[in-house]
Amino acid sequence: MRHVLLGTLYALGVKLRILPESSYSEPHPVHLATNFAVGSIPELDCQEQVEQVLELTLLHPSENTLDQEGSFIAPVLRGFRPEFSVLSLIFGFPKPNSEHLKQVSILYEFKPDVHILCQRNYIRACGSTAANGQFKVPFRIPTDPNIPPISMSLSKSNKATASGTLGGYIFPKVDSSDNRFAQFSKSTFAITCAHVCIDNNHKSGTSVNVPSLVLANLYRNALTKHRDKFSPGTTEYSTYHAAIEDINRKVHTQTKREFGQVVWGERTVVNKNLSDVAIIKCRDDLTCRNFLGDDISFSEYDPGLMFGNLHVRKIVDKPMPGLRVFKYGSTTKYTKGRLNGPRLVYWADGRLQSSEFVVASDGPGFARGGDSGAWILHKMKDDDDDDLNISGNEEDSNLTEKPPVSASADANISTATSHTSSTTATLPTDSNSGPSLGVVGMLHSYDGERKEFGLYTPMTTILNRLEEVTHVKWGVVGVTDKDEDFPVGGSDSSEDEEAVLTDCE
């Protein structure tokens, strides 16, 4: 009967040309009333009286009121549209009982032009009790401080004024029998942009912290500023103070020991290309893998970012125009885009420069300040984009990719610089069937106005530059050379082979 009455009422609204024609074919289609804000239409005759009743209710002594926690009375417009609605009082109770229904029904007789209904509902604070009840730290804190994932925030330990992003982990390809570099045969190095963690004099030895002390201090100062607006002893003061204590405790746990020290870095132009790279010798007791981490649900950004797609296992050494990529930076978090074909030319530091860049595909931008150092990543087995052709033949072991269908013939020309096969890294044929991430390059700049471009340096270019400077070949932790059987480098060693191969499968 209720559905029949509502259907008939809706039909009346259609005849009055207030409501649109129904798309239902039944004689009495089901239309349910919804709530609209009071004020959506000119004031009704009964609105002033209802407001007076609610004001009088507020004047009732609280100590004389006994009711369920969270119960409420809400004045709203209820109907099919604001112009076809009635002023309503919703009585909400966490556990409505027969007494509530009886008391509310008595009110029907007092004001026939006011709709009254009782429902199971209640008011609660829209905060979480997961992290001390109120605040979520706006930067990543690893689940295990001794296993820091990639894409963490990063800054210098002392007098830090700049904050960036930890790109990932690399290692020198040296043999333990080589007396010159034996001490680095099992060492892992982090990589980020030089302008984040080196001084103008480019001195090495600068200590680095993960997460960024700059972000921690900014957040702490913001909390302190808001806390001091209230008097000690108030709920607001106690809440902010508890959040400050929480951030102090968390940051102290993460930063009581430095993450590592900068051993080399440069920000200079080499052959019209910006080289903005710093390598950081990681603390020996850290386990460093190119893993996006388990402290964030990356599947919320992309359902494909699970299992093997959280691990970097390849280097995309020939990125093609239109390739889908993403990055996770400490400021703008997850953003995605497509690689652009022609390089971008720009003027900086008194000279013309050029760079490969990403065009943001979705969302307002790709990068902002604080994202410097983030790796540009690609899902190697992206089901939505069949632009990879991976061959197991040794002579064709470089990653080759097909341009999108809409690309012109000119898009087949690769913008990447040619490199020798010694810098090419691919997985063995039997591992290519599993999902994984490929690293394309490292973000170093963005366009400051619209923030739709992300400028990056290809990973092969970075590794070649490190070889030029150090006279040692470098690899990406977790990426297998063609003559190896499992991921190598740094702390991602053979003892973790089984777990790594399981991820790949």
N, C-alpha and C positions, 0 to 999 in steps of 0.2 A: 504494500500500500504506500509505503514511503517513496519507493521508486516511481510509482504511478503519479503521486502528487508532485514530485520534483520534475518529472517529465512534462506534466501538464503545465507547471509553472514556467518551464523553459519555453514551451510552445507559445505561451502568452507573451513572453519577451520577444519571440520572433515576430508575432503578429503586430506588436507595438514597434517593430523595427529597431529594437534595442540590442537584440542578440542575433548572431548569424544563424543561417539555416543549419540544422543538425545534419551530420553525415551518417547518422544511424538510420537503419532501415526498419527497426522495430516500431510497433505502434506507440510504445511508451519507452523511449530511449532513456538510458541511465545517465543522468547529469548530476554531479555532486557539487554542492556549494563550496566555495573557497573563501579565504579571508583576504580582505583588502584593508589598507590603512585608513583610519579615520582622518579625514582631510583630503581624500582623493576626489571628493565632490563637495559642493557647497554644504554648509552646515545644516543638519536636519533639525526639525523642531524639538525633538526630544534630547538632542545632544547635550544641551546646557544642563538639563535636569540630571542626566546620567553623570556628568562631570561633578555636579554638586554632591550627589550621593557618594561618589568615590572619595571626594575630599572629606566628607563627614566620616567615612570609614577610616581614613588615615588618622583622624583625631581621636579615634577610640583608643583608650589606654592599652598599650601592648601587654602589660602584665595581666590584663583581664582576657587576653585572647589565647585560646588553646586550639591549635590546628596542626596539621601535618607539615613537616618541614618541606618547603618548596611549593606549597599550594598557592594559587593566585586567582585573581579576577582580571580579565583582559577585555577592554572595550575595543571592538573592531567592527568593520563593515563586513557582512557575510552575505554572499550571494553568488551570482554568475558573472557579474561585472560590477564595478563601483556604481554605475548608474542604475543598476538593477539589483540592489542589495538592501539590507536592513541593518540598522545599528544593533549590535549583538554584545552580550556579556558572556564571555567564556569563563566558566568556573573550572579550574584545573586542580586535581588532587592526585598525589602519587598513588593512593589506594582508595578510590571512591567506593563508598558503601551505600546501603539503602537509605541511611539517614541523610547523607549528602543529597541524594536524588530527591528525597522527600522535601528537604528544605528549599532546594532550588525550584522545585515545581510550584511551591507556594508563591514564588515571586511572579509567576506567569500572570496572575490576576491583577497585579498592580499597574503594569504598563504594557498594554497590548501592542504598542508600536515598537517595543524593544524585544528582540529575540534573546532567549536565555537558554544556554545549554551547559551540561556538565560532562566533563570528559576526563579520562585518565591522562594526566600531564603534570609537569612540575618544572620549576625553575632551578637551574644549577649553574655554578660558575663555569665559564667556558675555558678553564685552564686544565692542565694535566698535572698529575701527581708523580709523573715518571722521573722528572729531574728536579727534585727539591720543590716540586709543586707549581712553579710559576714560569720559569724562563728556560728557553732553549739556547744554548751557546751558539752564536752565529758563525762558527767555524769548526772544522773537523777536529775531533780528538780521537786518536786511534784506540781501538778496543784493547790492544796490547801495545804499550809504549815501546817494546823491544822488537815489534814487527810493524814498522810504519809503512802504510800503503803509499802508492803514488798519488799525486794530485792533492797533497796536503799543503797548507799554508806554510810559509817559510820566511824567516828574516834573520838578520845578524843578531848576535846575542847582546852586544854592547852598543849603546847609542843608536839603536835601530830606528830609522826614519822611513824606510821603504819595506814594503811587504810584497811577496810574490808567491809563486806556486812551485812546489817540487815537481819537476817533470817526471823523472823516473830514474832508473838505475842502469849504469853501464860498468864495464870492467875492462882492464887492459889485458890483451891476449899475450901473456908472458908465461914462460915455462918456469917451474920451480927450480930447474937446474941452471937457469940463467942467473949468474951471480950478480949481474947489474941490477936486475929487477925482481929477484926472487922474493923479496919482502912484499911485493904487490901481487903475487901469483894468486892469492885467495882474497884480494881486497875488492871491495865494492865501492863505487863512487856514485854520488847523486849528481844530477845535472839540472841546471836552471839557467836563468838569464843573469849575465854578469852585472847588469845595472842594479840588480836587487841586493847583491851581497858583496860587492867589491868597492873599495874606495877609489877616488880619482887617481891615486898613485898606483893602483892595481897591485897592492901588496898581498901576498898570500898569507895564510895563517889565520884569517878571520874566522872566528867561531860562529856557527850557525845553529839556530834553534827551530825545531818543528814541534808543535805548531808555532805560528808567527807571534812573537812577543808584541809586535805593533798592534795586531788585531786584538790580542788579549788586553792590552792597556787601553785601547779605544773603548772596548766593551765595558771594562771595569770603570773607566771614567764616566761613561754614559750612565751606568747604574748608580754610581756615587752621586752624580748630579741630580738624578731624580730622587734618590733616597733623601738627600738633604733638603728637599722641599717640604718634608714632613717632620713632625716632632717625634723624638724617640718615644717608643712605647706604643705608637699607633700601628695598625695592621700594615699600612703602606710602608712605613719605615722598616718594620721587621721583615717584610717580604723582600724588599730591595737589599737589605743587609744580608739576608740569608743567601741571596743570589750572588752577592759579592764574595761572601765566604766560600761559596761553592766554586766560583771561577778561580779564586786564589788557590784552592786546594787542587783543582784539576790541572791548572797551569803549572803549579809547583811540581806535581807528580811527573808531568811531561817534560819539564825543562830543568829539573834539578841537575841533569847532565846534558851537555851539549850534544846535538845531533851529529856534528862533524865539523871539519875545518876546510876552508877553501884552500885548494892547493894550486889552482891556476884559473885565470879568467881573463877575458878580453872583451872590449866593446870597441870594435874598429871596423872599417870598411875594407873588404878584401875583394878585389875585382868587381867593384860596384855593388857587392852584396854585403849586408851587415852581418858581422860575426859578433853575436852577443851571447857568449857562452861562459859559464863557470862550472868547474867540477869540484865536488866536495868529497873529501875522504871521510866515509862514514865510520862511525864508532865501531870498533871491532866486535862488540857483543850484540850488534843489531843483526837481525835477519831481514835482508832487503830483497824483495821480489817485486817484479813489475805486475802488481795486482791492484785493482781498483779499490779493494777493501770491502769489509763486511760491516762497517759502521754506518753505511748508507744503503738504502734500498734503491739501487740503480734501475731496477725494473720498473720503478714508478716513472722514470723518464723514458725508458724504452724497454718493452717486455723482453727484447732479445738480449739485454745485458744481464745475463745470468750464466752460471756454470763457466764453461770455457771462455765465454765472451767477457769475462772479467780479468783475463790474463793476456798480457802482451807476449806473443810467441813468434812474431814475424816483423820484418822491416819491409815496408812498401817502398821499394827503391825506384820505381817508375810510376809515380802517381799520375793518373790521367785526368783531364778536365772533366768536371761533373761528378767526380767520385764523392760519395757520401761520407762525411766525416763528423766527428764530434769532439768536444773537449770538456774537461771538468776543471774549472779554475776556482780559486779560493774566493773570488768575488761574485762572478755571475753564475757559478755552479755549472750545471749542464746546459750546453748550447750545441746546436748542430748546424751544418751547412754543407756546401759543396765546394770542391776545389775549383778555382777559376783557371781558365786556360792561359791567356796572356798574363804576364807578370805586371805588377803594379810598379810604377815609377814615381818616386817622391823626392822631395828636397828636405834634407836634414843635416844638421851639423855642418852647414856651409857647403854641401855637395849633393849631387844627384845620386840617388840610390834606387835599387829595385828589389822586389821581393815577391815570392809566391804568396798568394793570399786565399782565404776562405771567404765566400759570400754567405752570410747568414740566410738560411732557407726559411726558418720559422722563428717567430718571436721578434722582438724589437731590436735585438743586437746579438753580436757574437762574443764580444770581449770588452772588458774595462780594466782600469788600473787595478793591480793586484793579481791579475790572471797571468802575468808574465812568467814564462817558464812552463806553462801547461803543455802537455803533449797533444798533438793533433792525432787522433786515433780513428781507425776504420775497422768495422766488423768484417772480417775476412769472408764469412759465410752468411752475408746478408741476403735473406730470402727475397727481400723486396727489390733487390737490385742485382741483376746478373751481369756484373761488369768485371768479373775476374776470370782469367783463364790460366790456371796454375798447371804447369807441366812438370812431370817428374824427371824429365831428361836433364842430364847434367849440363848439356850445352844450352838448354833453355831454362835454367834454374832461376833466372831473374823473374820477379813477379811481373806479369804482363796483364794489362787490363783493356777491356773494350770500352770505347766511349759510349755514352748514352745514345739511344736511338735518335734522339732529336739533335744530336751534335752534328756539326758540319764536317766536311771532309778534312778541313784544316785542323779540326780538333784532334786528329790522330797524331799530330806532332807533339811529342812529349816536351814539357817545359823543364824536366829535370836534367841536370848536368850529367854527362856520361861518366861512369866510374869503372874501375877495373873490377874483375870478378872477385877479387879478394875481399871487397867490401860488401858483396852481396850475401845476404843471409836468408835462407829459407828452411822450412821444416822438411824432413824426409817425406817421401811420397805417402807412407802409411799413416802419417800424422796429419795430412792435409784434409782428411775427411772430417775432422772435429772442428768445432767452433773455436775461434780465438780472435784476438785483436792484433792489428798491424799498426805499428807506429809510423806515421807519415813525416812528422817533423815536430818542431817546438815553436810555440807562439812567442813572439817578441814585441809586437806592436798592434795597435788598432786605430781606427779612424775616430777621432775624439768627438765629433759632432753627432753623427747618426749612429755610430757604433755598429755598423753592419758589415765591416771588413775585419778580418783577423789575419795579420801578416805573420808568416812563419818561415823558418829555415828548415829545409829537408833534412831528415836524420842522416842520410848518406853524406850530405855536405858537412854536417857537424862532425861525423866520425872521421872523414877525410882530413878536416882541419885539425882535429886532435892528433892524427897521425903525423901531419906535417910538423906540428909543434913539438911533440914528444918523441917522435921517431919510433913509436910503438903503435901497433894496430889495436883498435878498440872494438868491442862488441856490446850488444844490448843484453842485459841479464835475462835469461830465459829463452833467448833466440838461438836456435841450433845452427851451427855451420853444416855444410853439406857433408863434411867428413866426420861428423859426430853423431852419436846415437841418442843423445838426450840433451835437454837444455843445459847450458853451461854458464859459468861466470859467477864470481863473487859467492855470496851465501846461498845462491840457488844451485846447489851442487848435487852430486850424484846421490847423496843420501836421501834426497827428496824426489828421486826419479819416479818412483811408483806413484806418488801423489800427483806429480805434475802430469804424467802420462794419462792418469785417470781423468784429470781435468780436461785434457785435450780430447779424450774420447767422448 
